[in-house]
C-alpha cells in the first residue's frame, strides 16, 4: 500500500497595512513554486480581507479585528487573541511565516503545532529587514531562510475580480484614464502625512490632464474626503470614499496611469502592473518599489542630508516636508507627459 505524501501546510501572519500586505503577496507565488500543491492559510486584518480573497493561491483566510488588537482595551485585545488561538488550536503547519520585526506577532501562532517558524525579528541577518532593500524581497526570503539572488525579481500572484457594472460604465470609452491618489499615507498605527505630496500640486496636475483631454479620477478612502474640496470645480470623477476595495482595484485594473505618493493605492496598482508615477520623499523608494515593476519613481530628496528619515518604525519630527515639496508640478508632469505621449 502506497503512503500518500502529506500536503505541505504553511501559515502566514500579516495583518496590514494595505501596502505591507501587498508587498508580502509575492510569498504566495514563491511558496507555490517551491511547494506544489501547498495549502496556505493567511491571518489578515479586516481592511485587507477583500484583497486576500481576490488573490489566487490562498486556501484559507482567518480575519481578525486588527483595529481592536491595536487600539482596543486590554479586554478587547485579549478577546481578539482568544478567537485566533481557538481557530488555530492544535492545527499543524510545516512552516509559519511572520514577516514582522515585532516579536509580539508571534503570539498569534501560540496554539499551533508548527515545525518551523520564521520571522523578521532581527535575531540575525537572515531574519532581519536589511535597510535599502525592497521589502517584498525581504519578506519572500522567509521561504528559504537566507539571502538568495534569485529573489531579485519577485512575482505577484494572480488576482481575480468580479465584474462591477458601475465601474465598467465609468471606464468604457476610448479615452485615456488617469487616476490620482492625493490622500492616504495612514494606517491603524500611524498617520504619516510626511509622505504626502502637496494637495495643490495634485490639483494642478488634474487641471493639466483635463486640459489635454484626459479623463481623470481621484481615488481614496472615506478618511481622505478632506481632499475632495480642492477638486470640486474640476470636471473629473471623484471616487474618494465612494468605492469598496474591490471596486477600487477594478478602477486600477483599467486605468492607463496612476499618480500617487507612498500609499496603499500605489501598492495595489502593482497587482495589475499599472503604469505608475510614484512620488517619494522621506522613505527610500528602493525599499518600496521593485526593479521589475511598471513604476517610474520621482525622488528629489537625495540632496537632503535628512532624507530618507524613516527608520522602519517612525519618521523624523519634521514640520517642513521639503523632500516632497521639492517635487515640482513641472517635474511630475514632464514624466506623465512622456508616459502618456500627450
C-alpha positions, 0 to 999 in steps of 0.5 A: 500500500502506497503512503500518500505524501502529506500536503505541505501546510504553511501559515502566514501572519500579516495583518496590514497595512494595505501596502505591507500586505501587498508587498508580502503577496509575492510569498504566495507565488514563491511558496507555490513554486517551491511547494506544489500543491501547498495549502496556505492559510493567511491571518489578515486584518479586516481592511485587507480581507477583500484583497486576500480573497481576490488573490489566487493561491490562498486556501484559507483566510482567518480575519481578525479585528486588527483595529481592536488588537491595536487600539482596543482595551486590554479586554478587547485585545485579549478577546481578539487573541482568544478567537485566533488561538481557538481557530488555530488550536492544535492545527499543524503547519510545516512552516509559519511565516511572520514577516514582522520585526515585532516579536509580539506577532508571534503570539498569534501562532501560540496554539499551533503545532508548527515545525518551523517558524520564521520571522523578521525579528532581527535575531540575525541577518537572515531574519532581519529587514536589511535597510535599502532593500525592497521589502517584498524581497525581504519578506519572500526570503522567509521561504528559504531562510537566507539571502538568495539572488534569485529573489531579485525579481519577485512575482505577484500572484494572480488576482481575480475580480468580479465584474462591477457594472458601475465601474465598467460604465465609468471606464468604457470609452476610448479615452485615456484614464488617469487616476490620482491618489492625493490622500492616504499615507495612514494606517491603524498605527500611524498617520504619516502625512510626511509622505504626502505630496502637496494637495495643490500640486495634485490639483494642478496636475488634474487641471493639466490632464483635463486640459489635454483631454484626459479623463481623470479620477481621484481615488481614496478612502472615506478618511481622505474626503478632506481632499475632495474640496480642492477638486470640486470645480474640476470636471473629473470623477471623484471616487474618494470614499465612494468605492469598496476595495474591490471596486477600487482595484477594478478602477486600477485594473483599467486605468492607463496611469496612476499618480500617487505618493507612498500609499496603499493605492500605489501598492495595489496598482502593482497587482495589475502592473499599472503604469505608475508615477510614484512620488517619494520623499522621506522613505527610500523608494528602493525599499518600496518599489521593485526593479521589475515593476511598471513604476517610474519613481520621482525622488528629489530628496537625495540632496537632503542630508535628512532624507530618507528619515524613516527608520522602519518604525517612525519618521523624523519630527519634521514640520517642513516636508521639503523632500516632497515639496521639492517635487515640482508640478513641472517635474511630475508632469514632464514624466506623465507627459512622456508616459502618456505621449500627450 
